[in-house]
Amino acid sequence: MNQNKINFAIVGVRNFAGVHIKNIQKLEKESEMELKGVVIRNKRKNRPEKEDLSSQGIKIFDSYKDLLNNGENLVDIISLPTSIHTHAEMANQAMKAGYNVLLEKPPAPTVEEIDRMIKTEKETGKFCSIGFQFIHSRSIRRLKNIILRGELGQIKEIATKGYWPRYRSYYERNNWAGRSIVEGNLVLDGPMHNAFAHYLNNMLFLASREKSDTASLKKVRAELYRGHTYIEADDTSCLEAETETGTKIYFYVNHTSQKSQDPYTEIIGEKGRAIWYKNEKTEINFNNGSTQEFDNEGIDPWLEVFRTTARAHRGGLERPYCTPSNCRNFVVAINGAYESSKTISPIPEEYVEEFETEGGKFKTEVENIEEIMDEAFRKRKLLSDLDLEWARPTDSVNVENYKRFQPFLANH
């Protein structure tokens, strides 16, 4: 094994596994790491990828079990860009087999699963790095340090909104997209738990008074709606939460908008207001009239996930930036949201339009949803707090000392 590089193996070659392969191969040029193996189960379907990777000297494993059993002298870290409902079990298996793990977000659907991952880390001495890439971004980490130094004062509230329309093809890309349960396992696919999960985790990270942690929550209230008629998961969602230190968290996301609007986060403190724009820039306006502006300094946070995971393996970091322990509060927020909502409410058909676009894509739009969620964001309200016929009120759920998810199964 090359002692100068950290050797990775990736489970899969399609969809997001392909992104993991490209990221590692970019970093090979920096002498940071090397891709040594991939798991390809269906070699006929993935013949071009198999031939390409084999020609580069990358070992092809027939199955995950094959990798776990025979990768010991070849692989340091196993990368798992796999289905949400497989995350916890596969990560636990890898750590028990002696490997460190890089796990794609979200870490696990339930708090019980994340707690088992934390337990496995402690028992094995291995780590599981979670791929919440924006926690690895220079802008978020700089903003966190500004908050920790007290320059914004006590953080009163943090709010994010983001709208990404999704076509039918998005929900047909695998067997779990748009599903709450698949093969008897909870998935909880939806904008809060999947596409926009990073941004909820960002808010919890910024709300914490500890450098590496996310904020523990006191209570959660959420509303989950569905506009797409052919899925079972939510696609239009809002959440409010309160941390144990009193910071309010607000989250407004959907896949049913007419146009795309990248996430936008406001951080309101006693001494000023910060705005974070996805992966572009951060602006801070202090109450004393001074301002700051900064960005990611040209550093790709997706690549930083792999760099920091490799550094943690070498011992250059005490622990990865994202772990099951400091992502646990994200899972609690998601579980609390589903318990608060109790069910996913279909939006009445008179407010939903489904049609084929000029480009041949099948699209679902909810009438005026951007304006509705913009108003909710501006007023820091949930949709049922507005004068909206189809919205359904929900109750807050206490999530202090939260240890068990009581899954909503209303649709099953």
FIROKOL-770467 format. One line per field, with one value per residue (C-alpha): x, y, z; residue in three letters. Coordinates in pm, whole numbers, plus 50000, padded with zeros to 5 digits. Example, Ala and Ser with C-alpha at 12.3 -4.5 7.8 and 13.67 -1.06 7.14 Angstrom:
BEGIN
u <- (51230;51367)
v <- (49550;49894)
w <- (50780;50714)
code <- (ala;ser)
REM end
This chain:
BEGIN
u <- (50000;50132;50201;50210;49849;49521;49356;48982;48729;48384;48066;47906;47987;47657;47473;47647;47908;48033;48077;48281;48504;48566;48641;48898;49062;49091;49267;49503;49691;49758;49909;49638;49474;49421;49122;49215;48886;48519;48227;48041;47769;47607;47907;47696;47502;47818;48054;48199;48273;48425;48653;48760;48840;49009;49233;49351;49456;49161;49045;48685;48507;48205;48007;48024;48101;48388;48531;48496;48658;48936;49017;49221;49568;49449;49195;49203;48865;48540;48318;47944;47737;47454;47079;46966;46811;47138;47366;47370;47405;47674;47873;47857;47969;48269;48384;48347;48556;48836;48780;48719;48415;48307;47926;47714;47448;47194;47360;47055;46675;46629;46790;46817;47033;47258;47301;47410;47667;47801;47823;48009;48263;48337;48360;48584;48798;48714;48540;48251;48289;47957;47950;47768;47991;47901;48020;48355;48326;48556;48264;48055;48356;48466;48112;48103;48426;48282;47978;48192;48397;48072;48093;47726;47621;47362;47211;46837;46726;46849;46625;46674;46460;46530;46320;46437;46170;46202;46082;45943;46287;46427;46185;46245;46623;46617;46376;46373;46338;46010;45951;45899;45948;46115;46161;46037;46298;46239;46386;46201;46304;46202;46353;46439;46599;46771;46822;46828;46961;47291;47119;46931;47256;47431;47180;47221;47600;47592;47348;47581;47812;48067;48326;48265;47910;47556;47288;47071;46700;46420;46118;46022;45708;45678;45434;45492;45296;45293;45215;45348;45063;45284;45513;45450;45714;45682;45796;45684;45796;45847;45989;46041;46254;46404;46747;46818;46987;46684;46785;46493;46544;46320;46333;46129;46202;46017;46039;45713;45809;45789;46150;46464;46591;46913;46920;46955;47022;46974;47150;47011;47220;47200;47488;47415;47281;47462;47346;47495;47437;47481;47838;47906;47948;47867;47768;47760;47610;47692;47473;47767;47769;48068;48045;48227;48211;48388;48351;48501;48839;48819;48817;48559;48378;48296;48670;48726;48506;48759;49063;48950;48850;49199;49358;49155;49278;49639;49586;49611;49264;49128;48808;48640;48438;48111;48051;47747;47783;47764;47506;47275;47085;47008;46848;46654;46523;46406;46246;46078;45946;45779;45636;45499;45343;45213;45136;45217;44921;44836;44785;44436;44442;44292;44618;44846;44936;45119;45231;45495;45740;45856;46171;45967;46004;45708;45675;45460;45390;45191;45005;45190;45414;45714;45510;45353;45683;45851;45579;45620;45997;45959;45709;45883;45556;45461;45219;44918;44986;44907;44563;44598;44305;44499;44751;44707;44808;45042;45168;45520;45704;45942;46271;46485;46659;46516;46602;46328;46155;45784;45738;45431;45280;44951;44994;45076)
v <- (50000;50348;50507;50857;50845;50757;50482;50492;50241;50347;50144;50194;50381;50545;50860;51017;50741;50884;51221;51057;50890;51222;51405;51152;51145;51526;51503;51230;51509;51672;51346;51351;51019;50748;50551;50184;50000;50016;49783;49696;49438;49457;49432;49398;49718;49902;49751;50083;50202;49867;49862;50223;50179;49843;49996;50246;49965;50008;49683;49582;49418;49199;49301;49503;49183;49116;49461;49422;49079;49142;49513;49513;49550;49781;50024;50276;50448;50319;50581;50511;50719;50468;50469;50660;50357;50160;50420;50316;49942;49971;50224;50001;49698;49888;50018;49673;49532;49777;50060;50430;50555;50853;50845;51057;51274;51242;51016;50805;50836;50776;50874;50506;50441;50741;50631;50285;50450;50655;50336;50154;50436;50411;50031;50004;50316;50395;50706;50783;51115;51256;51434;51755;51954;52307;52245;52201;52533;52822;53065;52866;52792;53157;53268;53018;53163;53515;53396;53216;53533;53711;53961;53905;53876;53623;53458;53516;53338;53167;53116;52950;52926;52740;52621;52356;52217;51845;51662;51309;51187;51289;51055;50773;50763;50488;50279;50507;50859;51015;50736;50742;50367;50119;49747;49784;50051;50416;50654;50982;51122;51484;51831;51872;51531;51502;51781;52068;51868;52057;52385;52262;52118;52451;52636;52393;52423;52804;52805;52603;52776;52496;52506;52162;52088;52152;52299;52072;52129;52187;52164;52125;52212;52126;52090;51840;51859;51676;51831;51559;51310;51008;51012;50937;51164;51536;51791;52117;52159;52410;52385;52595;52485;52625;52534;52471;52814;52992;53043;53005;52801;52845;52636;52670;52435;52282;52088;52229;52583;52738;52857;52755;52966;52861;52852;53180;53196;53488;53486;53748;53836;54102;54291;54243;54040;53798;53660;53341;53262;52892;52849;53206;53472;53587;53944;54078;54412;54501;54733;54973;55036;54821;54542;54227;54022;53696;53377;53029;53158;52942;52621;52364;52236;51907;51840;51953;51666;51421;51622;51647;51281;51187;51422;51263;50919;51042;51189;51549;51615;51495;51400;51476;51796;51601;51285;51090;51269;51623;51533;51375;51700;51713;51367;51478;51779;51556;51300;51579;51728;51402;51348;51702;51675;51322;51272;51415;51618;51611;51961;51977;51917;52257;52416;52175;52169;51873;51903;51820;52099;52201;52002;51686;51678;51610;51887;51958;52312;52432;52757;53064;52849;53083;53383;53179;53051;53391;53539;53262;53317;53692;53663;53359;53165;52816;52785;52715;53044;53228;53275;52961;52727;52405;52433;52209;52324;52106;52097;52134;51823;51826;51671;51720;51393;51247;50879;50712;50805;50728;50703;50834;50550;50712;50627;50261)
w <- (50000;49913;50251;50102;49988;50153;49952;49886;49760;49641;49644;49304;48983;48884;48995;49295;49306;48978;49150;49426;49166;48988;49314;49426;49085;49092;49427;49310;49133;49471;49605;49871;49795;49540;49417;49455;49429;49332;49388;49067;49113;48769;48538;48223;48287;48391;48137;48006;48360;48455;48152;48205;48574;48523;48257;48521;48753;48989;49147;49078;49372;49298;49607;49925;50114;49874;49949;50326;50321;50070;50076;50397;50242;49965;50111;50399;50361;50211;50046;50060;49813;49853;49914;50224;50391;50358;50516;50880;50826;50561;50764;51072;50870;50731;51069;51226;50941;51024;50774;50820;50629;50420;50414;50184;50346;50504;50762;50857;50862;51237;51564;51662;51355;51417;51779;51662;51435;51727;51933;51654;51626;51997;51995;51688;51717;51354;51226;50995;50812;50683;50347;50445;50213;50319;50676;50499;50313;50398;50414;50666;50886;50882;50966;51254;51396;51375;51570;51830;51887;51974;51690;51600;51964;52072;51764;51780;51463;51148;50845;50506;50196;49871;49579;49332;49095;49031;48721;48701;48590;48930;49102;48853;48893;49158;49367;49674;49532;49640;49889;50264;50301;50068;50117;50475;50557;50634;50376;50444;50108;50066;50028;50398;50439;50102;49847;50100;50397;50390;50465;50770;50902;50830;51048;51337;51306;51313;51605;51830;52076;52042;51763;51615;51723;51607;51832;52044;51994;52241;52011;51646;51450;51082;50794;50513;50186;49855;49519;49286;49247;49176;49485;49853;50009;50082;49822;49987;50346;50623;50974;51282;51574;51890;52021;52388;52402;52253;51889;51648;51329;51022;50703;50380;50087;49793;49468;49324;49226;48881;48890;49074;49364;49530;49911;50094;50468;50709;51047;51285;51589;51859;51696;51327;51036;50808;50474;50332;49965;49892;49767;49657;49924;50275;50364;50720;50824;51185;51387;51427;51052;50960;50702;50597;50280;50199;49998;49977;49857;49548;49755;49642;49955;49779;49750;50108;50227;50085;50197;50558;50568;50447;50703;50980;50870;50881;51228;51113;51255;51588;51405;51071;51046;51024;51226;51347;51683;51550;51284;51540;51594;51221;51246;51555;51360;51074;51305;51502;51177;51076;51424;51427;51082;51154;50786;50446;50325;49953;49816;49660;49285;49203;49325;49136;48768;48613;48253;47996;47924;47578;47647;47704;48082;48310;48570;48876;49000;49300;49239;49374;49594;49563;49677;49959;50093;50047;50270;50526;50526;50562;50849;51007;50994;50880;50589;50812;50992;50669;50515;50305;50236;50185;50471;50776;51129;51333;51691;51826;51940;52236;52123;52434;52524;52203;52165;51961;51638;51634;51256;51088;50888;50790;50424;50479)
code <- (met;asn;gln;asn;lys;ile;asn;phe;ala;ile;val;gly;val;arg;asn;phe;ala;gly;val;his;ile;lys;asn;ile;gln;lys;leu;glu;lys;glu;ser;glu;met;glu;leu;lys;gly;val;val;ile;arg;asn;lys;arg;lys;asn;arg;pro;glu;lys;glu;asp;leu;ser;ser;gln;gly;ile;lys;ile;phe;asp;ser;tyr;lys;asp;leu;leu;asn;asn;gly;glu;asn;leu;val;asp;ile;ile;ser;leu;pro;thr;ser;ile;his;thr;his;ala;glu;met;ala;asn;gln;ala;met;lys;ala;gly;tyr;asn;val;leu;leu;glu;lys;pro;pro;ala;pro;thr;val;glu;glu;ile;asp;arg;met;ile;lys;thr;glu;lys;glu;thr;gly;lys;phe;cys;ser;ile;gly;phe;gln;phe;ile;his;ser;arg;ser;ile;arg;arg;leu;lys;asn;ile;ile;leu;arg;gly;glu;leu;gly;gln;ile;lys;glu;ile;ala;thr;lys;gly;tyr;trp;pro;arg;tyr;arg;ser;tyr;tyr;glu;arg;asn;asn;trp;ala;gly;arg;ser;ile;val;glu;gly;asn;leu;val;leu;asp;gly;pro;met;his;asn;ala;phe;ala;his;tyr;leu;asn;asn;met;leu;phe;leu;ala;ser;arg;glu;lys;ser;asp;thr;ala;ser;leu;lys;lys;val;arg;ala;glu;leu;tyr;arg;gly;his;thr;tyr;ile;glu;ala;asp;asp;thr;ser;cys;leu;glu;ala;glu;thr;glu;thr;gly;thr;lys;ile;tyr;phe;tyr;val;asn;his;thr;ser;gln;lys;ser;gln;asp;pro;tyr;thr;glu;ile;ile;gly;glu;lys;gly;arg;ala;ile;trp;tyr;lys;asn;glu;lys;thr;glu;ile;asn;phe;asn;asn;gly;ser;thr;gln;glu;phe;asp;asn;glu;gly;ile;asp;pro;trp;leu;glu;val;phe;arg;thr;thr;ala;arg;ala;his;arg;gly;gly;leu;glu;arg;pro;tyr;cys;thr;pro;ser;asn;cys;arg;asn;phe;val;val;ala;ile;asn;gly;ala;tyr;glu;ser;ser;lys;thr;ile;ser;pro;ile;pro;glu;glu;tyr;val;glu;glu;phe;glu;thr;glu;gly;gly;lys;phe;lys;thr;glu;val;glu;asn;ile;glu;glu;ile;met;asp;glu;ala;phe;arg;lys;arg;lys;leu;leu;ser;asp;leu;asp;leu;glu;trp;ala;arg;pro;thr;asp;ser;val;asn;val;glu;asn;tyr;lys;arg;phe;gln;pro;phe;leu;ala;asn;his)
REM end
